[in-house]
């Protein structure tokens, strides 16, 4: 009996963040289509129900450290080629989709052979994504735009 032939799934099936052309760097301009947001029903205001750990995470965030990490990343990225930056952007963004804890350590082989801190990972994710895919900055959903601008000024990068 002959082995069964497997059908190849078309590339268009499934959800993809980037197309093959975008991954290869062949597309320069991308049109972003905004989807309408669902109508929200008004809910009564909730009382302050934050747990102790949520408050400590908010209070322990260091703006200066994030700016310093981003400035260091931007300085390192100056000597990298576009394909390396794109690879780092994709790997760190995939890791970030699982959620980032700034107080943990992560192993990202595309960035470093040793473990990096959560701050370093967030800085690499934001800076590399902004360099590789600047037209999609609104899709990143990370609250570090002001930190990034200050880091660019500190690193003296245009």
N, C-alpha and C positions, 0 to 999 in steps of 0.2 A: 504494500500500500504506500502511495506517495505521501510525503509529509504535507501537512496542511499549510497553505500559503497564508501569511498574515497580512492583513490590510494595514497600510500605514495611515495613521490618523492625520488628517489635514492640519496644517499649522494654524488655520483660522479657528479651530475648535478650542474652547477653554478660555480662561481669563489670563491675559498676559499684561504685565506692566509696560513692556517695550516690545516693539515689533522686531523682526530680524534685521530690517534696514537700520533701525535706530541702534541696535546692538552693534552692528558693524560700523556705525558712524557715517553712513552714507546719506542720511537726511540732515539737512542744515536747518530748515524751517519746519516747525510743527504747528499745526492749528489745533488748539485745545478747545474742545466743545464743552461748555458748561451744562450740566444736567440740572433741571429745575429741582429745587429743594422741596421736600414734602412739607405740607402745611402742618405747623405745630399747634397743638392745642395747648391752651394756657393751663398750667398746673399751679396749684397754690404754692407759695414759697416754702421751701423746706427749711427746717431749723438746722442749725449747725450740728451735723452728725459726723464730723470728721473724727476718725480714730486718732489715738495718740501717735501711731506710727506714720499716718498721713501727715500730721502736723510736723513731726520731726523731719520727714523727707523734705517738705516745703521749706522749713527753716534751715536745713543743712545745705541747701543748694548754694554753691559759691560762684557768683557771677564773675569774680576776678579769675578764678581758676579756669572757668570755661573760656574766657577771653584769652588767657595765657595758652591753654591747650590749642585753641584754634589758631593763634598766631604761630605756634610751633609747627602745626600741621601745614599752614600756608607756606611757611618757609621751606619745608621739606618738599612740598608739591612743585615748587619752582623748577627743581631739577628732574622732575618725572615727565615721561612722555604721556600723551593723551590716553593711550590704551591702558597703561598701568593705572591712571587715575580713574578711568571708566570701570576697570575691574574692581578697584577698591570701593568705588561708589556702589556698585551692584552688590558686592558681598556684605558691606556694612549696612546697606539698606535692608537686605534680606534678614540680617541679624536683628536690626532695629524693629522689623515688623513683629518680632516675637516679644517686643517690649524691652526697654533698657532700664537697668538699675545702675545709677551713677556710682553707687558704692560697691559694686561687684567688679570682678575682673573677667575679661573675655579673651579667647584665643582666636585671632583672625590672621591666618597665615598670609593673606595678601598684604597685610599692613606690617606685621612684625612676627618674628619667630617666637618671641616671648609673649607672655600675657600682657594685655593693656587694660587700663582702668576704664570704668564706665564713662568718665569724662573724656578720655582719649577717644573711645569708640564714638561717642556722640559728636566730637569735634571732627573726626575723620569722616563720619557719615555725612554731616552737614557740609563741610568744606569740599569734599570730593564730589558730592552730588551737585553742588552749586557750580563747580568747575566743569563737570562733565555734561550736565543737563540744565543749564541756566534757564531755559525756556519753561522748565517744569517746576520752578521753585515753589509755586503755590501747592503742588501735590505732595511735597515732603512732609508737611504737617508737624514740623518741629519748631518750638518757640525760641529759636536762637538767632533771629535776623539781626537784632541790635548787637548781640555778642559778635556776630560775624563781621558787621561793619566796623566795630571797634577793633577787632583783631586784624582786619585788613589795614586799618590805619596804623596799628602798632607794628605790623610786619612791613609796612610801607609797600604794599602791593596794590596795584591798580585794579 
